[in-house]
C-alpha cells in the first residue's frame, strides 16, 4: 500500500487529454511539500517530468502540466501521443516517515 | 553531463548482504547541495525509496528498511554505496541510484537516474 494513491490505469485516444491524480495526506502533500512526477517508459529508468508541483524541466513538452491543491496533485497530458504510453509516478516528502514517498504508479494506455 | 552507473552483486543468497555501488561521472559527488539516493523497483511493481545521503553526509532511510540499510559516499572514488543485510526474496528488485535536488526547501526530487541494476535473491 503506497503512501500516495494513484489510479492503477488511465487511457485515452490520440489527441485527447488525460489526467492522473495523486492523493496524499496532511503529513505529505497537505503539509505543503512539493509533488514531483516521473515518466517511466518500458524497460527504462524513470525520467523527471514535473518538479515542484508544476515546473517542467528543460526538454519536457508543454503538453505535460502539473497542479496541486490541498492533499491532491494532478498531472495532465494534452494532445495525447502514442509515445506517451508509459508508467507515471508521483513523489513527495512525508514528515512522519522523514523521507521520500512514491505513488503506486499509473499505467497510461494510448488507445 | 551527469551520468550514474550502478554495479554490484546481481545474484545473492537469502540471509546474505547486498552490496551495490553507484559511480558518478560528469560532476563531483560533493558539488552543490544535492542528495544521493537509492530507489528500488520489484519486478512489475512500483518505486520504493530506500534512503538518501545529503551534502552534510547525514543519512535518512526508509523506516521499513532502516534496520538493514547502510549508505555511504566515497569522495575519492566519486561513488555512492549501498549495503542491505538479511536479504529475503522480497528484496529482489531493480535498484536505481539517483541525484536529488530541491526547489524551495519543500522536498527533494530526483533529477538524474542510473539505468538500474537487477538484484535477485535466491533461496
gemmi code that builds the backbone of each chain (N, CA, C; Angstrom):
import gemmi

chains = {
    "A": [
        ("UNK", (0.840, -1.192, 0.000), (0.000, 0.000, 0.000), (0.877, 1.244, 0.000)),
        ("UNK", (0.793, 2.058, -1.055), (1.634, 3.241, -1.162), (1.062, 4.380, -0.326)),
        ("UNK", (1.954, 5.244, 0.131), (1.549, 6.400, 0.929), (0.758, 7.381, 0.064)),
        ("UNK", (1.158, 7.533, -1.183), (0.447, 8.370, -2.140), (-0.385, 7.461, -3.039)),
        ("UNK", (-1.635, 7.853, -3.280), (-2.551, 6.994, -4.024), (-2.780, 7.503, -5.443)),
        ("UNK", (-2.515, 6.636, -6.397), (-2.748, 6.935, -7.808), (-3.695, 5.886, -8.389)),
        ("UNK", (-4.432, 6.229, -9.438), (-5.231, 5.198, -10.120), (-4.292, 4.239, -10.827)),
        ("UNK", (-4.604, 2.942, -10.830), (-3.701, 1.966, -11.469), (-3.525, 2.201, -12.963)),
        ("UNK", (-4.583, 2.680, -13.614), (-4.505, 2.865, -15.050), (-5.433, 3.977, -15.522)),
        ("UNK", (-5.028, 4.598, -16.613), (-5.867, 5.553, -17.331), (-5.639, 5.308, -18.814)),
        ("UNK", (-6.566, 5.769, -19.627), (-6.395, 5.604, -21.067), (-7.037, 6.764, -21.805)),
        ("UNK", (-6.597, 6.934, -23.030), (-7.152, 7.979, -23.864), (-6.757, 7.768, -25.316)),
        ("UNK", (-7.501, 8.376, -26.198), (-7.218, 8.273, -27.625), (-6.196, 9.346, -28.008)),
        ("UNK", (-5.484, 9.124, -29.082), (-4.536, 10.150, -29.541), (-5.214, 11.504, -29.703)),
        ("UNK", (-4.529, 12.540, -29.222), (-5.065, 13.890, -29.311), (-5.899, 14.305, -28.123)),
        ("UNK", (-6.341, 13.349, -27.315), (-7.182, 13.680, -26.174), (-6.353, 14.152, -24.982)),
        ("UNK", (-7.080, 14.554, -23.944), (-6.469, 14.992, -22.691), (-6.788, 13.978, -21.596)),
        ("UNK", (-5.768, 13.632, -20.817), (-5.975, 12.748, -19.673), (-5.361, 13.393, -18.433)),
        ("UNK", (-5.900, 13.018, -17.286), (-5.310, 13.478, -16.027), (-5.047, 12.279, -15.130)),
        ("UNK", (-3.992, 12.382, -14.340), (-3.633, 11.357, -13.369), (-3.586, 12.029, -11.999)),
        ("UNK", (-4.325, 11.475, -11.075), (-4.380, 12.069, -9.744), (-3.385, 11.409, -8.801)),
        ("UNK", (-3.035, 12.141, -7.761), (-2.107, 11.664, -6.732), (-2.629, 12.202, -5.408)),
        ("UNK", (-3.167, 11.311, -4.598), (-3.792, 11.723, -3.355), (-2.894, 11.413, -2.174)),
        ("UNK", (-2.695, 12.411, -1.331), (-1.855, 12.241, -0.151), (-2.592, 12.554, 1.135)),
        ("UNK", (-1.853, 13.059, 2.106), (-2.433, 13.336, 3.420), (-1.787, 14.575, 4.038)),
        ("UNK", (-2.171, 14.835, 5.254), (-1.666, 16.018, 5.955), (-0.201, 15.882, 6.376)),
        ("UNK", (0.389, 14.701, 6.190), (1.801, 14.544, 6.545), (2.709, 14.639, 5.319)),
        ("UNK", (2.128, 14.776, 4.153), (2.954, 14.901, 2.949), (2.438, 16.048, 2.067)),
        ("UNK", (1.623, 15.770, 1.086), (1.156, 16.819, 0.174), (0.431, 17.924, 0.943)),
        ("UNK", (-0.442, 17.544, 1.851), (-1.221, 18.515, 2.616), (-0.387, 19.340, 3.570)),
        ("UNK", (0.819, 18.895, 3.873), (1.716, 19.632, 4.767), (2.499, 20.694, 4.013)),
        ("UNK", (2.281, 20.758, 2.706), (2.953, 21.782, 1.907), (4.164, 21.302, 1.141)),
        ("UNK", (4.445, 20.021, 1.219), (5.594, 19.510, 0.474), (5.267, 19.413, -1.010)),
        ("UNK", (6.282, 19.663, -1.811), (6.097, 19.640, -3.262), (5.810, 18.235, -3.774)),
        ("UNK", (5.132, 18.183, -4.906), (4.867, 16.923, -5.603), (5.638, 16.937, -6.919)),
        ("UNK", (6.242, 15.809, -7.212), (7.032, 15.672, -8.429), (6.503, 14.487, -9.209)),
        ("UNK", (6.680, 14.524, -10.532), (6.152, 13.477, -11.391), (7.257, 12.886, -12.272)),
        ("UNK", (7.171, 11.587, -12.492), (8.150, 10.871, -13.307), (7.415, 10.042, -14.358)),
        ("UNK", (8.075, 9.916, -15.510), (7.599, 9.059, -16.585), (8.575, 7.907, -16.728)),
        ("UNK", (8.051, 6.692, -16.740), (8.920, 5.530, -16.933), (8.449, 4.761, -18.162)),
        ("UNK", (9.208, 4.888, -19.226), (8.933, 4.111, -20.434), (9.349, 2.671, -20.206)),
        ("UNK", (8.746, 1.738, -20.917), (9.067, 0.319, -20.699), (10.561, 0.040, -20.803)),
        ("UNK", (11.089, -0.641, -19.779), (12.483, -1.056, -19.789), (13.502, 0.039, -19.545)),
        ("UNK", (13.037, 1.202, -19.077), (13.970, 2.295, -18.840), (13.839, 2.828, -17.417)),
        ("UNK", (14.794, 3.673, -17.026), (14.729, 4.316, -15.720), (13.678, 5.429, -15.739)),
        ("UNK", (13.117, 5.756, -14.589), (12.209, 6.906, -14.530), (12.909, 8.181, -14.972)),
        ("UNK", (12.104, 9.075, -15.539), (12.599, 10.363, -16.000), (11.758, 11.454, -15.333)),
        ("UNK", (12.442, 12.473, -14.826), (11.725, 13.582, -14.189), (10.889, 14.325, -15.226)),
        ("UNK", (9.600, 14.470, -14.914), (8.659, 15.080, -15.850), (8.191, 16.461, -15.366)),
        ("UNK", (7.895, 16.535, -14.076), (7.433, 17.768, -13.438), (8.054, 17.819, -12.051)),
        ("UNK", (8.582, 18.969, -11.639), (9.045, 19.112, -10.270), (8.405, 20.341, -9.621)),
        ("UNK", (8.430, 20.347, -8.307), (7.829, 21.445, -7.551), (6.408, 21.728, -8.032)),
        ("UNK", (5.630, 20.674, -8.150), (4.194, 20.732, -8.473), (3.866, 21.043, -9.929)),
        ("UNK", (4.606, 21.968, -10.534), (4.142, 22.433, -11.849), (5.259, 22.875, -12.792)),
        ("UNK", (6.504, 22.645, -12.432), (7.618, 23.129, -13.255), (8.143, 22.013, -14.153)),
        ("UNK", (8.237, 22.330, -15.428), (8.758, 21.347, -16.383), (10.264, 21.541, -16.552)),
        ("UNK", (11.041, 20.436, -16.402), (12.475, 20.540, -16.731), (12.641, 20.855, -18.214)),
        ("UNK", (13.810, 21.370, -18.550), (14.111, 21.653, -19.937), (13.945, 20.395, -20.777)),
        ("UNK", (13.282, 20.538, -21.913), (13.100, 19.421, -22.830), (11.780, 18.685, -22.693)),
        ("UNK", (11.046, 18.932, -21.614), (9.741, 18.291, -21.444), (8.693, 19.128, -22.179)),
        ("UNK", (7.930, 18.509, -23.064), (6.928, 19.265, -23.835), (5.891, 19.923, -22.939)),
        ("UNK", (5.369, 21.055, -23.415), (4.368, 21.758, -22.607), (3.010, 21.077, -22.650)),
        ("UNK", (2.934, 19.923, -23.301), (1.708, 19.111, -23.229), (1.523, 18.535, -21.827)),
        ("UNK", (2.619, 18.504, -21.071), (2.584, 17.978, -19.717), (2.502, 19.137, -18.725)),
        ("UNK", (1.564, 19.036, -17.787), (1.423, 20.082, -16.776), (1.017, 19.466, -15.455)),
        ("UNK", (1.387, 20.140, -14.365), (1.074, 19.641, -13.040), (0.413, 20.705, -12.198)),
        ("UNK", (-0.371, 20.246, -11.230), (-1.027, 21.159, -10.304), (-1.172, 20.488, -8.958)),
        ("UNK", (-1.427, 21.306, -7.951), (-1.583, 20.780, -6.597), (-2.565, 21.668, -5.838)),
        ("UNK", (-3.441, 21.009, -5.067), (-4.371, 21.730, -4.219), (-4.686, 20.876, -3.007)),
        ("UNK", (-4.443, 21.403, -1.829), (-4.713, 20.650, -0.613), (-3.868, 19.393, -0.536)),
        ("UNK", (-4.531, 18.254, -0.441), (-3.826, 16.972, -0.354), (-3.824, 16.223, -1.684)),
        ("UNK", (-4.164, 16.912, -2.760), (-4.277, 16.283, -4.069), (-3.417, 16.989, -5.104)),
        ("UNK", (-2.716, 16.178, -5.894), (-1.948, 16.699, -7.016), (-2.424, 15.998, -8.288)),
        ("UNK", (-2.215, 16.656, -9.407), (-2.645, 16.079, -10.683), (-1.618, 16.348, -11.768)),
        ("UNK", (-1.513, 15.375, -12.656), (-0.702, 15.506, -13.865), (-1.662, 15.473, -15.045)),
        ("UNK", (-1.566, 16.460, -15.912), (-2.403, 16.497, -17.103), (-1.537, 16.350, -18.342)),
        ("UNK", (-2.018, 15.570, -19.265), (-1.339, 15.394, -20.549), (-2.346, 15.728, -21.644)),
        ("UNK", (-2.027, 16.726, -22.445), (-2.913, 17.101, -23.539), (-2.313, 16.653, -24.865)),
        ("UNK", (-3.123, 16.589, -25.901), (-2.643, 16.164, -27.206), (-1.944, 14.822, -27.134)),
        ("UNK", (-2.605, 13.852, -26.537), (-2.016, 12.541, -26.267), (-1.368, 11.929, -27.510)),
        ("UNK", (-0.162, 11.383, -27.315), (0.556, 10.742, -28.404), (0.906, 9.312, -28.017)),
        ("UNK", (1.120, 8.478, -29.012), (1.442, 7.071, -28.761), (2.689, 6.943, -27.888)),
        ("UNK", (3.632, 7.858, -28.048), (4.888, 7.795, -27.290), (4.703, 8.134, -25.816)),
        ("UNK", (3.508, 8.596, -25.435), (3.228, 8.906, -24.037), (2.857, 7.659, -23.247)),
        ("UNK", (2.679, 6.559, -23.933), (2.311, 5.320, -23.255), (3.465, 4.883, -22.341)),
        ("UNK", (3.206, 4.896, -21.046), (4.253, 4.681, -20.045), (3.596, 4.571, -18.671)),
        ("UNK", (4.436, 4.331, -17.677), (4.009, 4.393, -16.281), (4.386, 5.753, -15.722)),
        ("UNK", (3.483, 6.328, -14.925), (3.704, 7.650, -14.340), (3.629, 7.538, -12.817)),
        ("UNK", (4.593, 8.167, -12.144), (4.667, 8.118, -10.690), (4.709, 9.521, -10.101)),
        ("UNK", (3.985, 9.715, -9.018), (4.125, 10.943, -8.250), (5.026, 10.649, -7.051)),
        ("UNK", (5.630, 11.706, -6.524), (6.571, 11.565, -5.406), (6.515, 12.828, -4.563)),
        ("UNK", (6.636, 12.669, -3.264), (6.670, 13.817, -2.363), (7.503, 13.446, -1.144)),
        ("UNK", (7.477, 14.312, -0.151), (8.172, 14.056, 1.115), (7.109, 13.850, 2.185)),
        ("UNK", (7.380, 12.916, 3.089), (6.447, 12.661, 4.181), (7.138, 12.937, 5.504)),
        ("UNK", (6.611, 13.842, 6.285), (7.311, 14.223, 7.509), (7.177, 13.172, 8.606)),
        ("UNK", (6.150, 12.349, 8.552), (6.036, 11.266, 9.535), (7.085, 10.186, 9.284)),
        ("UNK", (7.371, 9.932, 8.015), (8.356, 8.925, 7.644), (9.755, 9.521, 7.504)),
        ("UNK", (9.831, 10.852, 7.486), (11.111, 11.558, 7.314), (11.841, 11.124, 6.057)),
        ("UNK", (11.099, 11.009, 4.984), (11.736, 10.617, 3.730), (10.790, 10.730, 2.554)),
        ("UNK", (11.310, 10.374, 1.409), (10.522, 10.456, 0.178), (9.522, 9.317, 0.087)),
        ("UNK", (8.393, 9.598, -0.536), (7.372, 8.594, -0.779), (6.905, 8.688, -2.227)),
        ("UNK", (6.550, 7.549, -2.788), (6.059, 7.482, -4.158), (4.606, 7.013, -4.172)),
        ("UNK", (3.922, 7.389, -5.239), (2.635, 6.788, -5.522), (2.858, 5.408, -6.118)),
        ("UNK", (1.807, 4.622, -6.197), (1.916, 3.262, -6.705), (2.115, 3.174, -8.210)),
        ("UNK", (1.949, 4.318, -8.886), (2.156, 4.329, -10.328), (0.853, 4.180, -11.100)),
        ("UNK", (0.790, 4.830, -12.246), (-0.368, 4.763, -13.136), (0.096, 4.409, -14.532)),
        ("UNK", (-0.481, 3.361, -15.082), (-0.145, 2.956, -16.443), (-1.063, 3.686, -17.411)),
        ("UNK", (-0.472, 4.440, -18.321), (-1.231, 5.169, -19.335), (-1.235, 4.376, -20.628)),
        ("UNK", (-2.436, 4.078, -21.110), (-2.598, 3.411, -22.401), (-3.149, 4.408, -23.410)),
        ("UNK", (-2.494, 4.486, -24.565), (-2.979, 5.338, -25.648), (-3.690, 4.427, -26.639)),
        ("UNK", (-4.988, 4.568, -26.730), (-5.822, 3.639, -27.479), (-5.681, 3.799, -28.985)),
    ],
    "B": [
        ("UNK", (27.932, 16.220, -18.812), (26.612, 15.673, -18.494), (26.748, 14.630, -17.394)),
        ("UNK", (25.905, 14.752, -16.388), (25.960, 13.833, -15.260), (25.526, 12.437, -15.677)),
        ("UNK", (26.295, 11.442, -15.251), (25.933, 10.049, -15.501), (26.097, 9.250, -14.221)),
        ("UNK", (25.165, 8.325, -13.988), (25.213, 7.448, -12.834), (25.175, 6.004, -13.340)),
        ("UNK", (26.052, 5.172, -12.760), (26.129, 3.787, -13.194), (26.185, 2.868, -11.984)),
        ("UNK", (25.134, 2.069, -11.834), (25.089, 1.124, -10.728), (25.828, -0.162, -11.073)),
        ("UNK", (26.399, -0.782, -10.068), (27.034, -2.078, -10.255), (27.050, -2.808, -8.925)),
        ("UNK", (27.217, -4.136, -9.017), (27.294, -4.923, -7.797), (26.786, -6.327, -7.999)),
        ("UNK", (26.568, -7.001, -6.875), (26.168, -8.403, -6.904), (24.757, -8.544, -7.469)),
        ("UNK", (24.647, -9.304, -8.588), (23.345, -9.466, -9.234), (22.539, -10.610, -8.651)),
        ("UNK", (23.212, -11.619, -8.141), (22.547, -12.782, -7.556), (23.098, -12.992, -6.158)),
        ("UNK", (22.218, -12.931, -5.176), (22.649, -13.037, -3.785), (21.760, -14.053, -3.075)),
        ("UNK", (22.374, -14.797, -2.194), (21.601, -15.796, -1.441), (20.812, -15.135, -0.315)),
        ("UNK", (19.670, -15.701, -0.033), (18.862, -15.225, 1.089), (19.676, -15.260, 2.376)),
        ("UNK", (19.426, -14.289, 3.212), (20.070, -14.070, 4.512), (21.422, -13.371, 4.386)),
        ("UNK", (21.960, -13.253, 3.172), (23.243, -12.611, 2.997), (23.082, -11.110, 2.767)),
        ("UNK", (24.207, -10.449, 2.466), (24.236, -8.988, 2.354), (24.443, -8.547, 0.912)),
        ("UNK", (23.632, -7.587, 0.492), (23.748, -6.992, -0.833), (24.688, -5.788, -0.763)),
        ("UNK", (25.597, -5.707, -1.726), (26.477, -4.542, -1.817), (26.422, -3.986, -3.226)),
        ("UNK", (26.063, -2.728, -3.334), (25.981, -2.057, -4.629), (26.771, -0.751, -4.582)),
        ("UNK", (27.302, -0.369, -5.738), (27.930, 0.940, -5.855), (27.314, 1.691, -7.017)),
        ("UNK", (27.404, 2.996, -6.948), (26.901, 3.872, -7.992), (28.032, 4.837, -8.340)),
        ("UNK", (28.608, 4.664, -9.519), (29.681, 5.538, -9.965), (29.095, 6.786, -10.599)),
        ("UNK", (29.557, 7.928, -10.122), (29.065, 9.212, -10.631), (30.135, 9.833, -11.521)),
        ("UNK", (29.751, 10.219, -12.721), (30.679, 10.889, -13.629), (30.029, 12.147, -14.185)),
        ("UNK", (30.858, 13.089, -14.582), (30.351, 14.337, -15.133), (30.248, 15.450, -14.112)),
        ("UNK", (30.423, 15.131, -12.847), (30.389, 16.124, -11.779), (30.885, 15.461, -10.502)),
        ("UNK", (31.322, 16.284, -9.552), (31.762, 15.755, -8.272), (30.543, 15.434, -7.409)),
        ("UNK", (30.625, 14.317, -6.717), (29.518, 13.911, -5.861), (29.339, 14.860, -4.679)),
        ("UNK", (30.360, 15.686, -4.429), (30.271, 16.613, -3.304), (29.934, 18.044, -3.744)),
        ("UNK", (29.747, 18.242, -5.043), (29.432, 19.595, -5.511), (27.963, 19.907, -5.293)),
        ("UNK", (27.668, 21.163, -5.086), (26.282, 21.570, -4.918), (25.686, 21.048, -3.632)),
        ("UNK", (24.408, 21.267, -3.469), (23.690, 20.878, -2.264), (22.732, 19.733, -2.594)),
        ("UNK", (23.262, 18.730, -3.300), (22.419, 17.635, -3.741), (22.348, 16.527, -2.695)),
        ("UNK", (21.327, 15.687, -2.859), (21.284, 14.439, -2.118), (21.540, 13.309, -3.111)),
        ("UNK", (21.904, 12.162, -2.571), (22.161, 10.972, -3.387), (21.373, 9.829, -2.776)),
        ("UNK", (20.601, 9.158, -3.638), (19.620, 8.214, -3.123), (19.660, 6.871, -3.831)),
        ("UNK", (19.110, 5.881, -3.136), (18.836, 4.582, -3.724), (17.325, 4.387, -3.733)),
        ("UNK", (16.835, 3.888, -4.851), (15.411, 3.623, -5.065), (15.323, 2.266, -5.743)),
        ("UNK", (14.358, 1.470, -5.351), (14.260, 0.150, -5.971), (12.870, -0.103, -6.542)),
        ("UNK", (12.798, -1.087, -7.439), (11.550, -1.416, -8.108), (11.457, -2.932, -8.285)),
        ("UNK", (10.664, -3.606, -7.475), (10.454, -5.053, -7.674), (9.861, -5.303, -9.054)),
        ("UNK", (10.112, -6.457, -9.621), (9.608, -6.766, -10.966), (8.106, -6.548, -11.078)),
        ("UNK", (7.712, -5.732, -12.042), (6.300, -5.476, -12.286), (5.616, -4.589, -11.266)),
        ("UNK", (6.383, -3.998, -10.355), (5.775, -3.180, -9.299), (6.294, -1.744, -9.342)),
        ("UNK", (5.902, -0.968, -8.344), (6.222, 0.442, -8.314), (7.550, 0.754, -7.652)),
        ("UNK", (7.823, 2.048, -7.524), (9.086, 2.531, -6.983), (9.026, 2.625, -5.462)),
        ("UNK", (10.147, 2.283, -4.829), (10.255, 2.375, -3.372), (11.552, 3.094, -3.024)),
        ("UNK", (11.449, 4.175, -2.295), (12.620, 4.894, -1.802), (13.293, 4.092, -0.709)),
        ("UNK", (14.616, 3.894, -0.848), (15.378, 3.143, 0.145), (16.031, 4.089, 1.145)),
        ("UNK", (16.663, 5.122, 0.640), (17.328, 6.069, 1.531), (18.092, 7.116, 0.764)),
        ("UNK", (18.531, 8.130, 1.497), (19.267, 9.240, 0.904), (20.416, 9.641, 1.801)),
        ("UNK", (21.465, 10.157, 1.164), (22.569, 10.747, 1.900), (22.718, 12.175, 1.385)),
        ("UNK", (22.860, 13.109, 2.317), (22.814, 14.515, 1.972), (24.204, 15.129, 1.928)),
        ("UNK", (24.252, 16.370, 1.472), (25.541, 17.059, 1.329), (26.297, 17.091, 2.641)),
        ("UNK", (25.561, 17.131, 3.731), (26.173, 17.143, 5.062), (26.662, 15.768, 5.481)),
        ("UNK", (26.401, 14.756, 4.620), (26.760, 13.356, 4.882), (25.827, 12.716, 5.912)),
        ("UNK", (24.762, 13.402, 6.292), (23.746, 12.742, 7.105), (22.914, 11.836, 6.214)),
        ("UNK", (22.318, 10.835, 6.825), (21.537, 9.874, 6.056), (20.100, 9.813, 6.569)),
        ("UNK", (19.226, 9.375, 5.674), (17.835, 9.158, 6.028), (17.398, 7.887, 5.309)),
        ("UNK", (16.787, 6.974, 6.054), (16.412, 5.697, 5.483), (14.909, 5.464, 5.596)),
        ("UNK", (14.401, 4.670, 4.655), (13.012, 4.237, 4.729), (12.822, 3.455, 6.042)),
        ("UNK", (11.860, 3.844, 6.863), (11.679, 3.157, 8.159), (11.500, 1.642, 8.020)),
        ("UNK", (10.923, 1.207, 6.905), (10.693, -0.229, 6.732), (11.985, -0.990, 6.452)),
        ("UNK", (13.056, -0.279, 6.114), (14.333, -0.914, 5.784), (15.465, -0.465, 6.698)),
        ("UNK", (15.179, 0.497, 7.553), (16.214, 1.192, 8.309), (17.163, 0.281, 9.067)),
        ("UNK", (16.645, -0.798, 9.636), (17.479, -1.683, 10.452), (18.459, -2.493, 9.601)),
        ("UNK", (18.271, -2.493, 8.271), (19.102, -3.339, 7.410), (19.949, -2.544, 6.414)),
        ("UNK", (19.784, -1.228, 6.387), (20.410, -0.415, 5.330), (21.566, 0.436, 5.856)),
        ("UNK", (22.614, 0.494, 5.026), (23.697, 1.457, 5.265), (24.082, 2.078, 3.934)),
        ("UNK", (24.115, 3.400, 3.896), (24.558, 4.109, 2.696), (25.769, 4.954, 3.042)),
        ("UNK", (26.667, 5.096, 2.067), (27.850, 5.922, 2.290), (28.335, 6.495, 0.966)),
        ("UNK", (29.182, 7.514, 1.069), (29.797, 8.141, -0.094), (31.302, 8.007, 0.010)),
        ("UNK", (31.933, 7.612, -1.096), (33.394, 7.576, -1.170), (33.815, 8.741, -2.062)),
        ("UNK", (34.265, 9.816, -1.449), (34.595, 11.021, -2.209), (35.779, 10.795, -3.148)),
        ("UNK", (36.727, 9.969, -2.739), (37.913, 9.755, -3.570), (37.566, 9.018, -4.860)),
        ("UNK", (36.539, 8.167, -4.796), (36.125, 7.413, -5.977), (34.911, 8.029, -6.660)),
        ("UNK", (34.372, 9.068, -6.065), (33.178, 9.734, -6.585), (32.033, 8.734, -6.769)),
        ("UNK", (31.788, 7.958, -5.712), (30.737, 6.972, -5.818), (29.942, 6.830, -4.528)),
        ("UNK", (28.751, 6.304, -4.717), (27.790, 6.072, -3.646), (27.686, 4.559, -3.445)),
        ("UNK", (27.475, 4.136, -2.214), (27.344, 2.706, -1.986), (26.119, 2.398, -1.128)),
        ("UNK", (25.662, 1.152, -1.280), (24.505, 0.664, -0.538), (24.814, -0.723, -0.010)),
        ("UNK", (24.508, -0.949, 1.249), (24.562, -2.291, 1.821), (23.205, -2.586, 2.431)),
        ("UNK", (22.685, -3.764, 2.104), (21.391, -4.209, 2.618), (21.581, -5.616, 3.154)),
        ("UNK", (21.345, -5.790, 4.431), (21.610, -7.068, 5.084), (20.355, -7.937, 5.186)),
        ("UNK", (20.569, -9.171, 5.588), (19.482, -10.129, 5.866), (18.468, -10.193, 4.735)),
        ("UNK", (18.943, -10.457, 3.553), (18.103, -10.428, 2.362), (17.052, -11.533, 2.361)),
        ("UNK", (15.905, -11.198, 1.776), (14.852, -12.181, 1.510), (14.412, -12.015, 0.055)),
        ("UNK", (13.544, -12.902, -0.388), (13.054, -12.832, -1.767), (12.369, -11.492, -2.046)),
        ("UNK", (11.818, -10.869, -1.029), (11.134, -9.592, -1.186), (12.090, -8.464, -1.565)),
        ("UNK", (13.384, -8.700, -1.432), (14.375, -7.687, -1.811), (14.780, -7.791, -3.280)),
        ("UNK", (14.265, -8.785, -3.980), (14.527, -8.906, -5.411), (13.926, -7.709, -6.133)),
        ("UNK", (14.768, -6.969, -6.851), (14.294, -5.731, -7.467), (15.372, -5.157, -8.383)),
        ("UNK", (14.957, -4.164, -9.161), (15.870, -3.328, -9.924), (16.236, -2.163, -9.009)),
        ("UNK", (17.520, -1.989, -8.768), (17.979, -0.959, -7.845), (18.565, 0.207, -8.638)),
        ("UNK", (18.016, 1.409, -8.381), (18.474, 2.624, -9.040), (19.197, 3.522, -8.047)),
        ("UNK", (20.213, 4.230, -8.524), (20.719, 5.364, -7.760), (20.260, 6.630, -8.475)),
        ("UNK", (20.093, 7.702, -7.713), (19.554, 8.933, -8.280), (20.085, 10.138, -7.517)),
        ("UNK", (20.234, 11.249, -8.220), (20.611, 12.506, -7.581), (19.355, 13.283, -7.218)),
        ("UNK", (19.375, 13.871, -6.040), (18.241, 14.663, -5.602), (18.554, 16.145, -5.577)),
        ("UNK", (17.591, 16.929, -5.985), (17.706, 18.391, -5.928), (16.419, 18.908, -5.295)),
        ("UNK", (16.410, 20.174, -4.927), (15.189, 20.732, -4.374), (14.978, 22.122, -4.901)),
        ("UNK", (13.727, 22.576, -4.903), (13.392, 23.862, -5.488), (13.219, 24.943, -4.435)),
        ("UNK", (12.451, 24.637, -3.420), (12.119, 25.661, -2.436), (12.115, 25.088, -1.023)),
        ("UNK", (13.072, 24.189, -0.780), (13.195, 23.548, 0.532), (11.949, 22.783, 0.922)),
        ("UNK", (11.153, 22.398, -0.092), (9.922, 21.670, 0.201), (10.007, 20.245, -0.302)),
        ("UNK", (11.185, 19.644, -0.154), (11.335, 18.255, -0.519), (12.166, 18.064, -1.767)),
        ("UNK", (12.983, 17.019, -1.763), (13.853, 16.720, -2.895), (13.085, 16.018, -4.007)),
        ("UNK", (13.552, 16.252, -5.216), (13.096, 15.478, -6.364), (14.344, 14.867, -7.007)),
        ("UNK", (14.130, 13.831, -7.803), (15.238, 13.070, -8.373), (15.407, 13.429, -9.843)),
        ("UNK", (16.459, 14.195, -10.145), (16.595, 14.741, -11.489), (17.514, 13.936, -12.404)),
        ("UNK", (18.302, 13.052, -11.844), (19.154, 12.197, -12.672), (19.132, 10.796, -12.091)),
        ("UNK", (19.000, 9.809, -12.957), (18.894, 8.419, -12.538), (19.910, 7.560, -13.285)),
        ("UNK", (20.391, 6.521, -12.624), (21.139, 5.493, -13.320), (20.172, 4.567, -14.046)),
        ("UNK", (20.711, 3.638, -14.805), (19.864, 2.701, -15.554), (19.310, 1.598, -14.665)),
        ("UNK", (19.933, 1.430, -13.506), (19.477, 0.391, -12.595), (20.253, -0.900, -12.758)),
        ("UNK", (20.304, -1.653, -11.667), (20.938, -2.967, -11.695), (20.000, -3.959, -11.023)),
        ("UNK", (19.811, -5.100, -11.676), (18.870, -6.095, -11.162), (19.535, -6.964, -10.107)),
        ("UNK", (18.886, -7.078, -8.983), (19.356, -7.935, -7.908), (18.313, -9.022, -7.675)),
        ("UNK", (18.763, -10.256, -7.729), (17.881, -11.397, -7.485), (18.341, -12.109, -6.225)),
        ("UNK", (17.425, -12.330, -5.318), (17.743, -13.037, -4.078), (17.248, -14.473, -4.226)),
        ("UNK", (18.173, -15.396, -4.107), (17.830, -16.804, -4.271), (17.801, -17.510, -2.922)),
        ("UNK", (16.986, -18.536, -2.869), (16.902, -19.305, -1.621), (17.785, -20.547, -1.720)),
    ],
}
model = gemmi.Model(1)
for chain_id, residues in chains.items():
    chain = gemmi.Chain(chain_id)
    for i, (resn, *xyz) in enumerate(residues, 1):
        res = gemmi.Residue()
        res.name, res.seqid = resn, gemmi.SeqId(i, " ")
        for name, pos in zip(("N", "CA", "C"), xyz):
            atom = gemmi.Atom()
            atom.name, atom.element = name, gemmi.Element(name[0])
            atom.pos, atom.b_iso = gemmi.Position(*pos), 0.0
            res.add_atom(atom)
        chain.add_residue(res)
    model.add_chain(chain)
structure = gemmi.Structure()
structure.add_model(model)
structure.setup_entities()
